[in-house]
Amino acid sequence: MKVKYFEVIRTTAVILIALVLAFIIISIVSEQPLESIRIFLWEPLNTKGHIGNVIEMAIPLMFTGLAVSLLFKANLFNLGAEGLFYFSGVVAASLAIHLSLNSFVHPIVAILAGSLVGAVLSAIPGILKAKWNVNELVSSLMFNNILFGIGLYILNYKLRDAQAFAAVSFKFEKTAVLTKLIPGTRIHTGLIIVLVLIVAAHYFLYKTKWGYELRMTGANREFAGYSGMKTAKVIIIVHLIAGFIAGMGGSVEVLGMYNRFQWSSLPGYGLDGALVAMLAKNNPISVIGAALFLAYIRIGADQMARFSDVPAEMISIVQAIIILLISAEQFLKFWKNRMLLKEAQRNV
């Protein structure tokens, strides 16, 4: 087995270990463990509606996973996609409520506005990091709270429908809502948008000069600087791109899945994007599979909670195990070293 496939094998092993441990836990807590496991594995694929639920949940995970993977590729542990996703959704919702445009232009304008706002806001921690070496994790987490507070204020005092019995906005204009792709599901045109973005990001990362500089800056910023690369500029640019993608994700999710804005708390997709990026090993194309897998096990856990005696919170254990093993650099490292040794001996 070639060394270049090691990370694929390692990630697969992590997923299998997490699932085996989940099955052991199910066997302990459930009175009908085999039936619970069957529901968990089969129900997400059992009907057209359930398959649609998996894909619907995967769309925002792809957006945030892609945004975070680009930041991680540049060795920037930025978790600001959470706040950007939320606030860009508020921006897109505002335009969906107050603008009157045709059904082709309206969603484009709202999504682009949310995306640009996301890019501009993301640039702030990027500039702080590039110019003054401010820790991007701290600044991005602080921005999450700030953006959530401002977004919630806009929702409650500018967009809220006083006639509704919940903290929700006025209804969107019908022309702003994204078109559904498959009848009987809520899969919308955001799926096409995110797949195009993923292909474009892969091309950018591996086929362009800017992508090369991003990868080199992530591998060793000092070496990249000595090689003549403007690493500060690279850091700001990757923040702009990631913010644009995260902002587009929030805008697309709001206009694709709802007819009014109704997030009274952070939706969590930004932090989930970090898990998707870790599973994908920061590879844009692999984000598709990672997002679908995470959506699949979450829909499976939800169905299991409905039709068996196992709570949906069990899936949090699976996610925790995946994060623990993926982040453990020593996991299976002995095998990688052995493969490296054998490959070196063959080349002698």
Summary of the structure (lengths in Angstrom):
residues: 348
radius of gyration: 21.4
end to end distance: 17.9
largest distance: 77.2
contacts: 1235
relative contact order: 0.21
helix: 76%
strand: 2%
